Amino acid sequence: MKTRSLALSPVWSLLVVLGSLLLMACPKDAPKPTADGEGGAAPATTARLKIAVIPKGTTHEFWKSVHAGAVKAAKELDVDIVWKGPLKEDDLKAQVDVVSTFVAQGVSGIVLAPLNDTALRAPVKEATAAKIPVVIFDSDLQGDEHVSFVATDNVAAGKLAGDHIAKLLGDKGNVIMLRYQEGSASTANREKGFLDAVHAKPTLKVVSDNQYGGATTESAFAKGEGLLVAQKADTGGVNAIFTPNESTTFGMLLALRKSNLAKKTKFVGFDASEKLVSALKDGDIDGLVVQNPFNMGYLAVKTMTEHLRGKKVERRIDTGARLVTKDNLEEPAVKEVIAPDLKKWLGE
Amino acid sequence: MSGITSALDALRSMRRPAWLGPLVALLVVYAVFAIITPEHSFLRAQNLPMMGRQTVVVAICALGMTLVIVTGGIDLSTGSLVALTTVIIAKLLKSGSSPVFAILCGVAVAALVGALIGFFVGRLRMMPFVVTLGAMTALRGAAKGLASEQKIDCEPHGLDRLLDASLASPGIWIALALALATAALLDYTRFGRHVLAVGSNEAAAKLCGINAARVKILVYALSSMLAGIAGLMEFSTLTVGDPTDSFGLELEVIAAVVIGGAPLSGGEGSIVGSVLGALLMTVIRTGAVHMGMPSWVQEIVTGGIIFVAVAIDRARRPSARPS
């Protein structure tokens, strides 16, 4: 019998290692109920709200801003948030699993940016059935089980770009729009908003609006280059261009530079990566419409908290988009959107 | 030093089943989480069936992977095959086929792919690592091509209820039945003994008149067929056909088998151990969510467990020790 207890000793060593690993992981996140592991806070009470926030991924800059906004809301409103994305970036199954884990855990509410508008319906239904309300943010979800949808109003954002191009051209000239991809709802709305604004000016002429740049910068570059040739951009056939997301904007920027048309053709794009902002400073881009991920995270958590505290919330909440140009690049409000102070909220 | 040596000697003289280690580890990790999760949320009744559901895909894949590893092989194409099956099922359902036909097609394609891999490994004597590495990439490409590089939305026709949110969800019981059947196949049939024989000493097995190539073809076909069934379960969870799904799943499956006590050198393995290994990883993942652990901590803990499990396995086995 002595051999038996000895024989199991490696198993016990495994347990010790496991235990210590787990304990190592605890101090920051586990028993303390504060939003961000803030030391010395009051102990948990049963009334304290615990809200799970589930992004599409955790490593992209966009989601870091959302996280910072969510932490700000949690601190202001005195609730706990648990920030947990799929283990692998953009992994649909992992996100479905994370949602059902939170449902089984019984959090007060779930704030979710769904990776797919149908696949996440089942876990959201599961949550609603367990009386856990769900707020959807960033991308829409089919069905109406969720309390509210917090995201950029893409039609309004596209309209901002259209109005800016009309102003740049003095309401006269030829305009092309390179679309993003078939079946992408958010960009299709931006494209619609842009066309609405441009069609409102009868002297502006849309010479091409049926071409798609595709998923990558590479494909958008190839399409953009072809489009510039086809519409005789080098002899003034095109006065202004709009592209509805980061990859099409960057692809079109490369195409304009390669064709020596940068600065000659007016160009308004969407989203703000470092490269796009520096092109804006150089004057190769005349304007960028940017979303506000920080505000999105903030409003999503705030909406959920208000709902849980019995206030009535809107079904659709716009988190705002704004036009960034060379002139307003240095304004504090713009800076906060392009390069929010993540350190302050995430402590990194 | 002598203490350690005598412990190792004692360990070697033991004849305990291979799955005892993973079982103890599973119970202890579960208990640890039950104690340290805030408000003991880990003990909520909903938690158990949910963890069961989330283990189904990895566990079913691990059944086949155990057989493959017992023959001394490896299968890197599992994740791609699961994704391909979700795409085939979704595409057929969308084009109006009956669910039964869609399932049969998906599983049959998977089994055929497995037979082909088995042919390369068994008859043409190519390295399993290389063959399945190629299959991993080719099948991922096939899934993307078949789906036109997009997720396929379709009406699930009740297939989503395979893994619904209760203990009665059929998927869990199907997985359990498959596990029992595979364990019986490996432990109590002639074919199972042939599989073990080919894995522990292929030359000797051939001298005894075992057709090693045929055994391998059957093992890979069976393993891929199980991956096809796992693909059906994956579709049931997702309700869409996703060609980019399950990227890297094979590594999780291999980890489950290794934690379950099967050495990659072949010749032995435990179906029960592999299922427990899969459960252990789900428990860690779920516990991490309950604790609000960041993903990177979770990854380190899982990696540490694989490492320790293999270390124990080496200590347990006399032949593995250099003299």
Interface residues (C-beta under 8 A of the other chain):
Chain A: T3 R4 L6 A7 L8 S9 P10 V11 S13 L14 L15 V17 L18 G19 L21 L22 M24 A25 C26 D29 A30 P31 P33 A44 T58 V82 W83 K84 G85 L87 K88 D90 D91 L92 K93 V96 D97 V98 S100 T101 F102 V103 A104 Q105 G106 N116 T118 A119 R121 A122 E126 A129 A130 G183 A215
Chain B: S6 A7 A10 L11 S13 M14 R16 G21 V24 A25 V28 V29 V32 F33 I36 T37 P38 E39 S41 F42 R44 Q46 N47 M50 R53 Q54 V57 E149 Q150 K151 D153 D160 A165 E234 T237 L238 T239 V240 D242 T244 D245 S246 F247 G248 R285 T286 G287 A288 V289 H290 M291 G292 M293 P294 S295 V297 Q298 E299 I300 V301 G304 I305 V308 A309 A311 I312 A315 R316
